[in-house]
Amino acid sequence: MLELRLLRQEKARIIKGLHKRAGYENIEKLIDEIIETDDERKTAQSQNDLILSQINSISKEVGEFMKSGKKSEAESLKLKVAELKNENKQFDDRLRLAQEKLESILIQLPNVPHESVPNGKTPEDNEIYKAWSGELPVLGPEALPHWELAKKYKVFDMELGVKISGSGFILYRQNGARLQRALINFFLDEAGAAGYEEIQAPLLVNGDSARGTGQLPDKEGQMYYVEKDDLYLIPTAEVPVTNIYRDVILKEMELPIKLTGYTPCFRREAGSYGAHVKGLNRVHQFDKIEIVRIEHPDNSYTALMDMLTHVEGLLQKLELPYRILRLCGGDMGFASALTFDFEVWSAAQQRWLEVSSVSNFETFQTNRMKLRIKTDSGEIKLAHTLNGSALALARIVASILENHQTENGIRLPKALVPYFGKEILA
């Protein structure tokens, strides 16, 4: 959630930044309404405080008059207190309505894009931050897409997934289950070696947690909801892991905090058809290792670059062609200030597949979660949060199958062999 302080102090910058986002080209009136509503809140609060002060002062006088036997004077002041309490109730109502209105508007505003975010409204406007420098693999005419390779080498079964759960669910078996486990352990070990503390988090979260990281109200329709228990299945480990520190004040010396977690992820994405969503390209349940960082505001963009290096290293060890995109304003997530996407090349499908997003949210999440830092000088300020996929397994599995297919089976990257137990998946 955007800070009111920044909306007032840096109004021009915020309006300019929000213009980069699709649907927020005419944001000026809404910003003005927020400031006017905040003025109303401040006025109501100020009047309320003044009246309460008068009530306290007069109440003391009433006590003194009663002690000295001046009952008529005391009764007269009691009437004045009653009038003030009635007036206080009116300002209480004004304050409550202003606060509710302010909250309802602010929670629907997305984060302000960083100044380096490119202009643009669609994925086609994203900027290539780092292109693939080598040659893209060229497969022979016998090359198969991953959903065909899955049948051939017993990796996963789409039909059984549909039978058991429905469209968009995959059942991994034999080689596929083993490959999933190998990738999970590989990614967790790499994160641990990079200094991330491993977390095993709940897969269901309450509404406060979902609001804290920005999934609500923006992505309510994409989340699976358990109505009876008022809980949400997580779309990513970012939600429970980041919320560990909701309503917490950290000491400056405790930073940075680096966390990682493996979880299944659940997303009710809108259904569509065609090869671009076939097989593992888009599913409702997938496994992912997430990395989360809580940083001092002065260090968060250095941390973001460190996270990019970490994810890049994973793809290099998996021997997959990749590129990095800096997302334009129209393609960024609701809570992000700056996002980089990693895409790997699908040799069989002849297209790039997104496998990771790495984002800096600055104070957007921490303002919602009341996650603060107490600096060495005693100042209390909001922390910055970051997160990234390191990595999402579904499309990584698809890319390994397609890019490393040979006549004898799937050649596994050297880094994965100790985890899988052999060099060829066949």
Rosetta blueprint (number, residue, H / E / L):
1 M L
2 L L
3 E L
4 L H
5 R H
6 L H
7 L H
8 R H
9 Q H
10 E L
11 K H
12 A H
13 R H
14 I H
15 I H
16 K H
17 G H
18 L H
19 H L
20 K L
21 R L
22 A L
23 G L
24 Y L
25 E L
26 N L
27 I L
28 E H
29 K H
30 L H
31 I H
32 D H
33 E H
34 I H
35 I H
36 E H
37 T H
38 D H
39 D H
40 E H
41 R H
42 K H
43 T H
44 A H
45 Q H
46 S H
47 Q H
48 N H
49 D H
50 L H
51 I H
52 L H
53 S H
54 Q H
55 I H
56 N H
57 S H
58 I H
59 S H
60 K H
61 E H
62 V H
63 G H
64 E H
65 F H
66 M H
67 K H
68 S L
69 G L
70 K L
71 K H
72 S H
73 E H
74 A H
75 E H
76 S H
77 L H
78 K H
79 L H
80 K H
81 V H
82 A H
83 E H
84 L H
85 K H
86 N H
87 E H
88 N H
89 K H
90 Q H
91 F H
92 D H
93 D H
94 R H
95 L H
96 R H
97 L H
98 A H
99 Q H
100 E H
101 K H
102 L H
103 E H
104 S H
105 I H
106 L H
107 I L
108 Q L
109 L L
110 P L
111 N L
112 V L
113 P L
114 H L
115 E L
116 S L
117 V L
118 P L
119 N L
120 G L
121 K L
122 T L
123 P H
124 E H
125 D H
126 N L
127 E E
128 I E
129 Y E
130 K E
131 A L
132 W L
133 S L
134 G L
135 E L
136 L L
137 P L
138 V L
139 L L
140 G L
141 P L
142 E L
143 A L
144 L L
145 P L
146 H H
147 W H
148 E H
149 L H
150 A H
151 K H
152 K H
153 Y H
154 K L
155 V L
156 F E
157 D E
158 M H
159 E H
160 L H
161 G H
162 V H
163 K H
164 I H
165 S L
166 G L
167 S L
168 G L
169 F L
170 I L
171 L E
172 Y E
173 R L
174 Q L
175 N H
176 G H
177 A H
178 R H
179 L H
180 Q H
181 R H
182 A H
183 L H
184 I H
185 N H
186 F H
187 F H
188 L H
189 D H
190 E H
191 A H
192 G H
193 A H
194 A L
195 G L
196 Y L
197 E E
198 E E
199 I E
200 Q L
201 A L
202 P L
203 L L
204 L E
205 V E
206 N L
207 G H
208 D H
209 S H
210 A H
211 R H
212 G H
213 T L
214 G L
215 Q L
216 L L
217 P L
218 D L
219 K L
220 E H
221 G H
222 Q H
223 M L
224 Y L
225 Y E
226 V E
227 E L
228 K L
229 D L
230 D L
231 L E
232 Y E
233 L E
234 I L
235 P L
236 T L
237 A L
238 E H
239 V H
240 P H
241 V H
242 T H
243 N H
244 I H
245 Y H
246 R L
247 D L
248 V L
249 I E
250 L E
251 K E
252 E H
253 M H
254 E H
255 L L
256 P L
257 I E
258 K E
259 L E
260 T E
261 G E
262 Y E
263 T E
264 P E
265 C E
266 F E
267 R L
268 R L
269 E L
270 A L
271 G L
272 S L
273 Y L
274 G L
275 A H
276 H H
277 V H
278 K L
279 G L
280 L L
281 N L
282 R L
283 V L
284 H L
285 Q E
286 F E
287 D E
288 K E
289 I E
290 E E
291 I E
292 V E
293 R E
294 I E
295 E E
296 H L
297 P L
298 D L
299 N L
300 S H
301 Y H
302 T H
303 A H
304 L H
305 M H
306 D H
307 M H
308 L H
309 T H
310 H H
311 V H
312 E H
313 G H
314 L H
315 L H
316 Q H
317 K H
318 L L
319 E L
320 L L
321 P L
322 Y E
323 R E
324 I E
325 L E
326 R E
327 L L
328 C L
329 G L
330 G L
331 D L
332 M L
333 G L
334 F L
335 A L
336 S L
337 A L
338 L E
339 T E
340 F E
341 D E
342 F E
343 E E
344 V E
345 W E
346 S E
347 A L
348 A L
349 Q L
350 Q L
351 R E
352 W E
353 L E
354 E E
355 V E
356 S E
357 S E
358 V E
359 S E
360 N E
361 F E
362 E E
363 T L
364 F H
365 Q H
366 T H
367 N H
368 R H
369 M H
370 K L
371 L L
372 R E
373 I E
374 K E
375 T L
376 D L
377 S L
378 G L
379 E L
380 I E
381 K E
382 L E
383 A L
384 H E
385 T E
386 L E
387 N E
388 G E
389 S E
390 A E
391 L E
392 A E
393 L H
394 A H
395 R H
396 I H
397 V H
398 A H
399 S H
400 I H
401 L H
402 E H
403 N H
404 H L
405 Q E
406 T E
407 E L
408 N L
409 G E
410 I E
411 R E
412 L L
413 P L
414 K H
415 A H
416 L H
417 V H
418 P H
419 Y H
420 F H
421 G L
422 K L
423 E L
424 I E
425 L E
426 A L
